[in-house]
Amino acid sequence: MKQTLLNAKELSQRIKFSAPYINHTLKDNVFIEGVHYIKPFGGRKIFYIWEEIERELFKKSKSVQVLVPMARGGICHG
């Protein structure tokens, strides 16, 4: 099981978000500890797992169905 571990600066070069944005906004909101990143030996250093980040980036979003109510009670599917 080979995984590519990246620090925030290295990850920022791949996904075109700044390192501070990755560490303060995406971490723990989009990227989950133990899935997308690890803290080895319980330390402060964070390593992002590239293969999991890439999987998250290309995950298909759930499509939202748009329903428009019509004047006579029908529904238009958008």
C-alpha positions in Angstrom: 0.0 0.0 0.0 2.0 3.0 -1.3 0.7 6.4 -0.4 2.1 9.8 -1.3 2.4 12.0 1.8 2.5 15.8 1.2 2.8 18.8 3.5 0.4 21.7 2.9 2.8 23.6 0.7 3.3 20.6 -1.6 -0.4 19.9 -1.7 -1.1 23.6 -2.5 1.0 23.3 -5.6 -1.0 20.4 -6.8 -4.6 21.6 -6.1 -3.9 25.4 -6.5 -5.2 26.5 -3.1 -2.9 28.3 -0.7 -1.3 26.3 2.2 -3.0 28.4 4.8 -6.4 27.9 3.2 -5.8 24.1 3.1 -4.8 24.1 6.8 -7.5 26.4 8.1 -10.5 25.9 5.9 -10.3 22.5 4.2 -8.7 20.5 7.0 -11.5 19.1 9.2 -14.2 20.5 7.0 -13.5 18.7 3.7 -10.4 16.7 4.6 -10.8 14.3 7.5 -8.1 13.1 9.8 -7.3 9.5 9.3 -8.8 9.5 5.8 -7.3 12.5 4.0 -4.5 13.4 6.4 -2.5 12.0 9.3 -0.5 13.4 12.2 2.3 10.9 12.7 3.3 10.0 16.2 0.6 12.3 17.6 2.7 15.3 16.7 1.8 18.7 15.2 3.1 17.9 11.7 0.4 17.1 9.2 0.8 15.0 6.1 -1.9 14.9 3.5 -2.5 11.6 1.6 -2.5 12.6 -2.1 -4.4 9.5 -3.3 -7.3 10.2 -0.9 -7.3 14.0 -1.7 -7.3 13.2 -5.4 -10.2 10.8 -4.9 -12.1 13.5 -3.0 -11.5 16.1 -5.8 -12.9 13.8 -8.5 -15.8 12.5 -6.5 -19.0 13.2 -8.4 -21.2 15.5 -6.6 -24.8 14.5 -6.0 -27.0 16.1 -8.6 -29.7 18.4 -7.4 -33.0 18.1 -9.1 -34.8 21.4 -9.7 -38.5 21.3 -9.4 -40.5 24.3 -10.5 -44.2 24.6 -9.3 -46.6 25.4 -12.1 -49.7 27.5 -11.9 -52.3 24.7 -12.1 -50.5 22.5 -9.5 -48.2 20.6 -11.8 -44.4 20.4 -11.5 -41.8 21.2 -14.1 -38.6 19.1 -13.7 -35.6 21.3 -14.6 
